[in-house]
């Protein structure tokens, strides 16, 4: 579980800076006509990552609670799924402009960090835990709460087409906009 808290800043770095541009694909994928600004902007993105990081650090203290591990494991698998989804969408959108792969900002750390960690969590749970129906229910509830407080609320509360915190460039995707 410590790995999830370690991977998140690395993942955010890949999404924001190296190569950056996650906001662009995210906003385009959800129909934005202002992909450097809306709905994801620098403020919503920063809040999402900071809230998540605090939550994951707190979870470290509950590493023996099956449903906490299960919820973080599901989050890790969702990261892999979403970066695959975005990879397919952006490949289809930009293949005629020279995009040749499914890679997108955050995909490498998503697969190599979150994906590998999720597999390790599954193996650990399978070998050392007795999972109950209650664990599944609490894990599902925790995952929903994570989505609500880490993603949905920050975005809903702070998205703005007139934001003072726009992204200034599509970054990775710039080469496909020529």
Residue pairs with C-beta under 8 A, 6 or more apart in sequence:
1 56
1 59
1 60
1 63
1 68
1 69
1 72
1 121
2 60
2 63
3 113
3 117
3 120
4 56
4 59
4 72
4 75
4 76
4 114
4 117
5 53
5 56
5 57
5 59
5 60
7 109
7 113
7 114
7 117
8 49
8 52
8 53
8 56
9 49
9 53
10 109
10 113
11 79
11 106
11 109
11 110
11 113
11 114
12 45
12 49
13 109
14 22
14 105
14 106
14 107
14 108
14 109
15 21
15 22
15 23
15 45
15 105
15 106
16 22
16 23
16 45
16 105
17 171
19 105
19 171
19 172
20 105
20 169
20 171
20 172
21 104
21 105
21 169
21 170
21 171
21 172
21 173
21 174
22 45
22 104
22 105
22 106
23 35
23 36
23 40
23 41
23 45
23 167
24 35
24 36
24 167
24 170
24 171
24 172
24 173
25 86
25 89
25 90
25 104
25 105
25 173
26 40
26 86
27 34
27 35
27 36
27 37
27 38
27 39
27 40
28 35
28 89
28 90
28 93
29 85
29 86
29 89
29 90
30 39
32 38
32 39
34 161
35 170
36 166
36 167
36 168
36 169
36 170
37 161
37 163
37 166
37 167
38 159
38 160
38 161
38 163
39 155
39 159
40 155
40 159
41 158
41 159
41 160
41 163
41 165
41 166
41 167
42 163
42 165
42 166
42 167
43 158
43 163
43 164
43 165
44 154
44 155
44 158
44 159
47 154
47 158
48 150
48 151
48 154
48 155
51 149
51 150
51 154
52 146
52 150
55 146
55 149
55 150
56 72
59 68
59 72
62 68
63 69
66 125
66 129
66 130
66 131
66 132
66 135
66 139
67 134
67 135
67 136
67 137
67 138
67 139
67 142
68 139
68 142
69 121
69 124
69 125
69 129
70 121
70 125
70 131
70 135
70 136
70 139
71 138
71 139
71 140
71 142
71 143
71 146
72 121
73 118
73 121
73 122
73 125
74 139
74 143
75 114
75 143
75 146
76 114
76 115
76 117
76 118
76 121
77 114
77 115
77 118
79 106
79 110
79 114
79 115
80 110
80 111
80 114
80 115
80 118
82 110
83 104
83 106
83 107
83 110
83 111
84 102
84 107
86 104
86 107
87 101
87 102
87 103
87 104
87 107
88 102
90 99
90 102
90 104
90 173
91 99
91 101
91 102
93 99
94 173
94 176
97 176
97 177
97 178
98 175
98 176
99 176
104 172
105 171
105 172
125 131
170 177
